[in-house]
């Protein structure tokens, strides 16, 4: 019975860890897309200021070229992160399936399934009080 409880805790830990990683990737993608939008606005403002929007033009702004390059790099990074995110979501489904199997096994053997302790979402602040 002891080993089943340990196995259950291990699967819960793994599932929560993968769930946290998926949430972190969501936040990274959102942050990078926000940065992309800012850089895109900067490129458009620079093109409007100079009146030249063709990057192949010899008089095209070097600042706009530089920002455009950064913006394109961010898009490539986001595409890679989305691929990793999809793979991580598949891994989360697998971990959740394994967790359900272990929970059913423990329940079948007559063990009581204790609910997993509630953990605060990533980034949540926990208040500290000092008793005097």
mmCIF file of the C-alpha atoms, coordinates in Angstrom:
data_MODEL
# 
_entry.id   MODEL 
# 
loop_
_atom_site.group_PDB 
_atom_site.id 
_atom_site.type_symbol 
_atom_site.label_atom_id 
_atom_site.label_alt_id 
_atom_site.label_comp_id 
_atom_site.label_asym_id 
_atom_site.label_entity_id 
_atom_site.label_seq_id 
_atom_site.pdbx_PDB_ins_code 
_atom_site.Cartn_x 
_atom_site.Cartn_y 
_atom_site.Cartn_z 
_atom_site.occupancy 
_atom_site.B_iso_or_equiv 
_atom_site.pdbx_formal_charge 
_atom_site.auth_seq_id 
_atom_site.auth_comp_id 
_atom_site.auth_asym_id 
_atom_site.auth_atom_id 
_atom_site.pdbx_PDB_model_num 
ATOM 1   C CA . UNK A 1 1   ? 0.000  0.000  0.000   1.00 0.00 ? 1   UNK A CA 1 
ATOM 2   C CA . UNK A 1 2   ? 2.847  2.331  0.849   1.00 0.00 ? 2   UNK A CA 1 
ATOM 3   C CA . UNK A 1 3   ? 4.360  1.952  -2.605  1.00 0.00 ? 3   UNK A CA 1 
ATOM 4   C CA . UNK A 1 4   ? 1.008  2.696  -4.248  1.00 0.00 ? 4   UNK A CA 1 
ATOM 5   C CA . UNK A 1 5   ? 0.742  5.940  -2.303  1.00 0.00 ? 5   UNK A CA 1 
ATOM 6   C CA . UNK A 1 6   ? 4.266  6.884  -3.344  1.00 0.00 ? 6   UNK A CA 1 
ATOM 7   C CA . UNK A 1 7   ? 3.444  6.052  -6.944  1.00 0.00 ? 7   UNK A CA 1 
ATOM 8   C CA . UNK A 1 8   ? 0.301  8.187  -6.731  1.00 0.00 ? 8   UNK A CA 1 
ATOM 9   C CA . UNK A 1 9   ? 2.251  11.131 -5.301  1.00 0.00 ? 9   UNK A CA 1 
ATOM 10  C CA . UNK A 1 10  ? 4.877  10.749 -8.014  1.00 0.00 ? 10  UNK A CA 1 
ATOM 11  C CA . UNK A 1 11  ? 2.271  10.840 -10.790 1.00 0.00 ? 11  UNK A CA 1 
ATOM 12  C CA . UNK A 1 12  ? 0.540  13.825 -9.215  1.00 0.00 ? 12  UNK A CA 1 
ATOM 13  C CA . UNK A 1 13  ? 3.859  15.635 -9.023  1.00 0.00 ? 13  UNK A CA 1 
ATOM 14  C CA . UNK A 1 14  ? 4.703  14.857 -12.648 1.00 0.00 ? 14  UNK A CA 1 
ATOM 15  C CA . UNK A 1 15  ? 1.269  15.961 -13.834 1.00 0.00 ? 15  UNK A CA 1 
ATOM 16  C CA . UNK A 1 16  ? 1.458  19.248 -11.921 1.00 0.00 ? 16  UNK A CA 1 
ATOM 17  C CA . UNK A 1 17  ? 4.982  19.871 -13.187 1.00 0.00 ? 17  UNK A CA 1 
ATOM 18  C CA . UNK A 1 18  ? 3.958  19.407 -16.822 1.00 0.00 ? 18  UNK A CA 1 
ATOM 19  C CA . UNK A 1 19  ? 0.842  21.529 -16.241 1.00 0.00 ? 19  UNK A CA 1 
ATOM 20  C CA . UNK A 1 20  ? 3.060  24.317 -14.853 1.00 0.00 ? 20  UNK A CA 1 
ATOM 21  C CA . UNK A 1 21  ? 5.389  24.063 -17.858 1.00 0.00 ? 21  UNK A CA 1 
ATOM 22  C CA . UNK A 1 22  ? 2.435  24.386 -20.246 1.00 0.00 ? 22  UNK A CA 1 
ATOM 23  C CA . UNK A 1 23  ? 1.233  27.483 -18.382 1.00 0.00 ? 23  UNK A CA 1 
ATOM 24  C CA . UNK A 1 24  ? 4.741  28.982 -18.457 1.00 0.00 ? 24  UNK A CA 1 
ATOM 25  C CA . UNK A 1 25  ? 4.948  28.420 -22.208 1.00 0.00 ? 25  UNK A CA 1 
ATOM 26  C CA . UNK A 1 26  ? 1.570  30.115 -22.655 1.00 0.00 ? 26  UNK A CA 1 
ATOM 27  C CA . UNK A 1 27  ? 2.881  33.160 -20.813 1.00 0.00 ? 27  UNK A CA 1 
ATOM 28  C CA . UNK A 1 28  ? 6.121  33.209 -22.822 1.00 0.00 ? 28  UNK A CA 1 
ATOM 29  C CA . UNK A 1 29  ? 4.233  33.064 -26.116 1.00 0.00 ? 29  UNK A CA 1 
ATOM 30  C CA . UNK A 1 30  ? 1.882  35.856 -25.031 1.00 0.00 ? 30  UNK A CA 1 
ATOM 31  C CA . UNK A 1 31  ? 4.815  37.998 -23.906 1.00 0.00 ? 31  UNK A CA 1 
ATOM 32  C CA . UNK A 1 32  ? 6.717  37.444 -27.162 1.00 0.00 ? 32  UNK A CA 1 
ATOM 33  C CA . UNK A 1 33  ? 3.635  38.255 -29.244 1.00 0.00 ? 33  UNK A CA 1 
ATOM 34  C CA . UNK A 1 34  ? 3.171  41.476 -27.270 1.00 0.00 ? 34  UNK A CA 1 
ATOM 35  C CA . UNK A 1 35  ? 6.821  42.342 -27.976 1.00 0.00 ? 35  UNK A CA 1 
ATOM 36  C CA . UNK A 1 36  ? 6.292  41.492 -31.673 1.00 0.00 ? 36  UNK A CA 1 
ATOM 37  C CA . UNK A 1 37  ? 3.341  43.889 -31.830 1.00 0.00 ? 37  UNK A CA 1 
ATOM 38  C CA . UNK A 1 38  ? 5.416  46.662 -30.241 1.00 0.00 ? 38  UNK A CA 1 
ATOM 39  C CA . UNK A 1 39  ? 8.250  46.133 -32.712 1.00 0.00 ? 39  UNK A CA 1 
ATOM 40  C CA . UNK A 1 40  ? 5.803  46.029 -35.627 1.00 0.00 ? 40  UNK A CA 1 
ATOM 41  C CA . UNK A 1 41  ? 4.353  49.372 -34.534 1.00 0.00 ? 41  UNK A CA 1 
ATOM 42  C CA . UNK A 1 42  ? 7.884  50.766 -34.294 1.00 0.00 ? 42  UNK A CA 1 
ATOM 43  C CA . UNK A 1 43  ? 8.684  49.613 -37.851 1.00 0.00 ? 43  UNK A CA 1 
ATOM 44  C CA . UNK A 1 44  ? 5.495  51.208 -39.190 1.00 0.00 ? 44  UNK A CA 1 
ATOM 45  C CA . UNK A 1 45  ? 6.220  54.463 -37.359 1.00 0.00 ? 45  UNK A CA 1 
ATOM 46  C CA . UNK A 1 46  ? 9.774  54.561 -38.720 1.00 0.00 ? 46  UNK A CA 1 
ATOM 47  C CA . UNK A 1 47  ? 8.531  53.844 -42.266 1.00 0.00 ? 47  UNK A CA 1 
ATOM 48  C CA . UNK A 1 48  ? 5.912  56.558 -41.936 1.00 0.00 ? 48  UNK A CA 1 
ATOM 49  C CA . UNK A 1 49  ? 8.544  59.004 -40.657 1.00 0.00 ? 49  UNK A CA 1 
ATOM 50  C CA . UNK A 1 50  ? 10.892 58.364 -43.583 1.00 0.00 ? 50  UNK A CA 1 
ATOM 51  C CA . UNK A 1 51  ? 8.195  57.784 -46.187 1.00 0.00 ? 51  UNK A CA 1 
ATOM 52  C CA . UNK A 1 52  ? 9.954  54.628 -47.454 1.00 0.00 ? 52  UNK A CA 1 
ATOM 53  C CA . UNK A 1 53  ? 8.366  51.258 -46.768 1.00 0.00 ? 53  UNK A CA 1 
ATOM 54  C CA . UNK A 1 54  ? 10.362 49.075 -49.184 1.00 0.00 ? 54  UNK A CA 1 
ATOM 55  C CA . UNK A 1 55  ? 13.221 47.341 -47.317 1.00 0.00 ? 55  UNK A CA 1 
ATOM 56  C CA . UNK A 1 56  ? 15.050 46.843 -50.632 1.00 0.00 ? 56  UNK A CA 1 
ATOM 57  C CA . UNK A 1 57  ? 15.219 50.590 -51.234 1.00 0.00 ? 57  UNK A CA 1 
ATOM 58  C CA . UNK A 1 58  ? 18.741 51.927 -50.696 1.00 0.00 ? 58  UNK A CA 1 
ATOM 59  C CA . UNK A 1 59  ? 17.326 54.792 -48.600 1.00 0.00 ? 59  UNK A CA 1 
ATOM 60  C CA . UNK A 1 60  ? 15.353 52.487 -46.279 1.00 0.00 ? 60  UNK A CA 1 
ATOM 61  C CA . UNK A 1 61  ? 15.921 53.339 -42.628 1.00 0.00 ? 61  UNK A CA 1 
ATOM 62  C CA . UNK A 1 62  ? 18.611 51.285 -40.882 1.00 0.00 ? 62  UNK A CA 1 
ATOM 63  C CA . UNK A 1 63  ? 16.615 51.522 -37.645 1.00 0.00 ? 63  UNK A CA 1 
ATOM 64  C CA . UNK A 1 64  ? 13.586 50.004 -39.374 1.00 0.00 ? 64  UNK A CA 1 
ATOM 65  C CA . UNK A 1 65  ? 15.775 47.237 -40.848 1.00 0.00 ? 65  UNK A CA 1 
ATOM 66  C CA . UNK A 1 66  ? 17.172 46.408 -37.436 1.00 0.00 ? 66  UNK A CA 1 
ATOM 67  C CA . UNK A 1 67  ? 13.766 46.376 -35.734 1.00 0.00 ? 67  UNK A CA 1 
ATOM 68  C CA . UNK A 1 68  ? 12.288 44.361 -38.599 1.00 0.00 ? 68  UNK A CA 1 
ATOM 69  C CA . UNK A 1 69  ? 15.016 41.748 -38.122 1.00 0.00 ? 69  UNK A CA 1 
ATOM 70  C CA . UNK A 1 70  ? 14.306 41.522 -34.366 1.00 0.00 ? 70  UNK A CA 1 
ATOM 71  C CA . UNK A 1 71  ? 10.581 41.215 -35.081 1.00 0.00 ? 71  UNK A CA 1 
ATOM 72  C CA . UNK A 1 72  ? 11.183 38.357 -37.529 1.00 0.00 ? 72  UNK A CA 1 
ATOM 73  C CA . UNK A 1 73  ? 13.425 36.554 -35.023 1.00 0.00 ? 73  UNK A CA 1 
ATOM 74  C CA . UNK A 1 74  ? 10.661 36.782 -32.435 1.00 0.00 ? 74  UNK A CA 1 
ATOM 75  C CA . UNK A 1 75  ? 8.212  35.211 -34.884 1.00 0.00 ? 75  UNK A CA 1 
ATOM 76  C CA . UNK A 1 76  ? 10.590 32.306 -35.462 1.00 0.00 ? 76  UNK A CA 1 
ATOM 77  C CA . UNK A 1 77  ? 10.975 31.850 -31.723 1.00 0.00 ? 77  UNK A CA 1 
ATOM 78  C CA . UNK A 1 78  ? 7.193  31.888 -31.235 1.00 0.00 ? 78  UNK A CA 1 
ATOM 79  C CA . UNK A 1 79  ? 6.770  29.246 -33.941 1.00 0.00 ? 79  UNK A CA 1 
ATOM 80  C CA . UNK A 1 80  ? 9.308  26.999 -32.200 1.00 0.00 ? 80  UNK A CA 1 
ATOM 81  C CA . UNK A 1 81  ? 7.669  27.588 -28.818 1.00 0.00 ? 81  UNK A CA 1 
ATOM 82  C CA . UNK A 1 82  ? 4.248  26.718 -30.233 1.00 0.00 ? 82  UNK A CA 1 
ATOM 83  C CA . UNK A 1 83  ? 5.636  23.405 -31.522 1.00 0.00 ? 83  UNK A CA 1 
ATOM 84  C CA . UNK A 1 84  ? 7.111  22.687 -28.095 1.00 0.00 ? 84  UNK A CA 1 
ATOM 85  C CA . UNK A 1 85  ? 3.848  23.793 -26.477 1.00 0.00 ? 85  UNK A CA 1 
ATOM 86  C CA . UNK A 1 86  ? 1.843  21.349 -28.568 1.00 0.00 ? 86  UNK A CA 1 
ATOM 87  C CA . UNK A 1 87  ? 4.231  18.538 -27.635 1.00 0.00 ? 87  UNK A CA 1 
ATOM 88  C CA . UNK A 1 88  ? 3.997  19.518 -23.972 1.00 0.00 ? 88  UNK A CA 1 
ATOM 89  C CA . UNK A 1 89  ? 0.188  19.500 -24.127 1.00 0.00 ? 89  UNK A CA 1 
ATOM 90  C CA . UNK A 1 90  ? 0.330  15.964 -25.536 1.00 0.00 ? 90  UNK A CA 1 
ATOM 91  C CA . UNK A 1 91  ? 2.667  14.992 -22.709 1.00 0.00 ? 91  UNK A CA 1 
ATOM 92  C CA . UNK A 1 92  ? 0.211  16.521 -20.211 1.00 0.00 ? 92  UNK A CA 1 
ATOM 93  C CA . UNK A 1 93  ? -2.619 14.403 -21.614 1.00 0.00 ? 93  UNK A CA 1 
ATOM 94  C CA . UNK A 1 94  ? -0.442 11.299 -21.249 1.00 0.00 ? 94  UNK A CA 1 
ATOM 95  C CA . UNK A 1 95  ? 0.492  12.209 -17.671 1.00 0.00 ? 95  UNK A CA 1 
ATOM 96  C CA . UNK A 1 96  ? -3.158 12.841 -16.770 1.00 0.00 ? 96  UNK A CA 1 
ATOM 97  C CA . UNK A 1 97  ? -4.112 9.453  -18.234 1.00 0.00 ? 97  UNK A CA 1 
ATOM 98  C CA . UNK A 1 98  ? -1.387 7.725  -16.228 1.00 0.00 ? 98  UNK A CA 1 
ATOM 99  C CA . UNK A 1 99  ? -2.484 9.566  -13.088 1.00 0.00 ? 99  UNK A CA 1 
ATOM 100 C CA . UNK A 1 100 ? -6.083 8.414  -13.583 1.00 0.00 ? 100 UNK A CA 1 
ATOM 101 C CA . UNK A 1 101 ? -4.867 4.815  -13.995 1.00 0.00 ? 101 UNK A CA 1 
ATOM 102 C CA . UNK A 1 102 ? -2.885 4.957  -10.763 1.00 0.00 ? 102 UNK A CA 1 
ATOM 103 C CA . UNK A 1 103 ? -5.787 6.598  -8.906  1.00 0.00 ? 103 UNK A CA 1 
ATOM 104 C CA . UNK A 1 104 ? -8.120 3.839  -10.082 1.00 0.00 ? 104 UNK A CA 1 
ATOM 105 C CA . UNK A 1 105 ? -5.586 1.210  -9.035  1.00 0.00 ? 105 UNK A CA 1 
ATOM 106 C CA . UNK A 1 106 ? -5.258 2.680  -5.547  1.00 0.00 ? 106 UNK A CA 1 
ATOM 107 C CA . UNK A 1 107 ? -9.028 3.044  -5.250  1.00 0.00 ? 107 UNK A CA 1 
ATOM 108 C CA . UNK A 1 108 ? -9.551 -0.544 -6.404  1.00 0.00 ? 108 UNK A CA 1 
ATOM 109 C CA . UNK A 1 109 ? -7.171 -1.823 -3.742  1.00 0.00 ? 109 UNK A CA 1 
ATOM 110 C CA . UNK A 1 110 ? -9.262 -0.116 -1.097  1.00 0.00 ? 110 UNK A CA 1 
ATOM 111 C CA . UNK A 1 111 ? -6.960 2.772  -0.466  1.00 0.00 ? 111 UNK A CA 1 
ATOM 112 C CA . UNK A 1 112 ? -8.413 6.175  0.053   1.00 0.00 ? 112 UNK A CA 1 
ATOM 113 C CA . UNK A 1 113 ? -7.393 8.739  -2.483  1.00 0.00 ? 113 UNK A CA 1 
ATOM 114 C CA . UNK A 1 114 ? -6.439 11.892 -0.686  1.00 0.00 ? 114 UNK A CA 1 
ATOM 115 C CA . UNK A 1 115 ? -7.008 14.975 -2.784  1.00 0.00 ? 115 UNK A CA 1 
ATOM 116 C CA . UNK A 1 116 ? -3.836 16.549 -4.022  1.00 0.00 ? 116 UNK A CA 1 
ATOM 117 C CA . UNK A 1 117 ? -2.883 19.623 -2.017  1.00 0.00 ? 117 UNK A CA 1 
ATOM 118 C CA . UNK A 1 118 ? -3.943 22.815 -3.686  1.00 0.00 ? 118 UNK A CA 1 
ATOM 119 C CA . UNK A 1 119 ? -0.959 24.740 -4.954  1.00 0.00 ? 119 UNK A CA 1 
ATOM 120 C CA . UNK A 1 120 ? -1.204 28.401 -5.812  1.00 0.00 ? 120 UNK A CA 1 
ATOM 121 C CA . UNK A 1 121 ? -1.006 29.255 -9.516  1.00 0.00 ? 121 UNK A CA 1 
ATOM 122 C CA . UNK A 1 122 ? 2.441  30.224 -10.813 1.00 0.00 ? 122 UNK A CA 1 
ATOM 123 C CA . UNK A 1 123 ? 3.329  33.756 -9.902  1.00 0.00 ? 123 UNK A CA 1 
ATOM 124 C CA . UNK A 1 124 ? 0.794  34.027 -7.066  1.00 0.00 ? 124 UNK A CA 1 
ATOM 125 C CA . UNK A 1 125 ? 2.009  35.804 -3.965  1.00 0.00 ? 125 UNK A CA 1 
ATOM 126 C CA . UNK A 1 126 ? 1.482  34.180 -0.634  1.00 0.00 ? 126 UNK A CA 1 
ATOM 127 C CA . UNK A 1 127 ? 1.114  36.649 2.217   1.00 0.00 ? 127 UNK A CA 1 
ATOM 128 C CA . UNK A 1 128 ? 3.347  36.300 5.221   1.00 0.00 ? 128 UNK A CA 1 
ATOM 129 C CA . UNK A 1 129 ? 2.076  37.317 8.641   1.00 0.00 ? 129 UNK A CA 1 
ATOM 130 C CA . UNK A 1 130 ? 4.183  37.604 11.719  1.00 0.00 ? 130 UNK A CA 1 
ATOM 131 C CA . UNK A 1 131 ? 2.356  36.845 14.957  1.00 0.00 ? 131 UNK A CA 1 
ATOM 132 C CA . UNK A 1 132 ? 3.412  38.844 17.988  1.00 0.00 ? 132 UNK A CA 1 
# 
